[in-house]
Amino acid sequence: MSRLYRLSLALLTCLALTGISHAAEEEHLRIKIDGPLPPARAEAIYNKIKRGMADGYAPARDPIVKAYPRWHRHNKAPYLSDTHGNRYANNFANAMATNAGYGRLKPSQRMPAGAVVVKDTFTVTPEGEVFPAAVFYMEKLAPGRSPATGDWRFVQLLPDGSYIGDTIGDSPEDVAFCFTCHKAMAEVDFLFFLPEAYRK
Ligand code: HEC
């Protein structure tokens, strides 16, 4: 049987795509690809790199980013998210969000303060190089704390743990585009959930 999706485990030393002041060196996977990854393959790759992804995010010392790998994952396998840079994404929600019906909200239902949803991501280049990518999260704040963003806090971090921006912290202008898109989902508390085929 031809192993179309055989992993070539050559570990290469390359520059991390951090896009900031220092170019960190990092080992990464190189794989054979032929179009978008089938779910089982995307899952196998994620399982190989997720520890390294967490290590990369760790310098942020962000309690949400530290905690999310232990939360409920709502997707069966990483899915391509073209709205988040055409990366493979996962979707994790904390107990408060999951118990409050994340993914099953009825019109005009709202998440409680303290609900958090996180997406971690990785990139696969057309040449088959696999890189950890940004982590995104939304944290529901106390009512009235951020009316301009539906009382959600939007945050994006780079794979090395540096912050792109935080709507209630540094560089809010760099993450203002998040709500510009998420506001389309106002009816269900600005949440999109995830593609149907990938829901558990
Ligand atoms: C162009 C539209 C668009 C933009 C811009 C966007 N998102 Fe999203 N977001 C989506 C869609 C669609 C989904 C569901 C599918 C997916 O995960 O890709 C989603 C899902 C999410 C989720 C999972 C929670 C949920 O159910 O909605 C989080 C967390 C998230 N986005 C954070 C962010 C952050 C942080 C930013 C800005 C840095 C951002 N998004 C920018 C469209 C967008």
Boltz pocket constraint, residues with backbone or C-beta under 6 A from the ligand:
constraints:
  - pocket:
      binder: B
      contacts: [[A, 80], [A, 81], [A, 82], [A, 83], [A, 84], [A, 89], [A, 91], [A, 117], [A, 118], [A, 119], [A, 136], [A, 137], [A, 138], [A, 154], [A, 155], [A, 156], [A, 174], [A, 175], [A, 177], [A, 178], [A, 179], [A, 181], [A, 182], [A, 190], [A, 191], [A, 192], [A, 193], [A, 194], [A, 195]]
      max_distance: 6.0
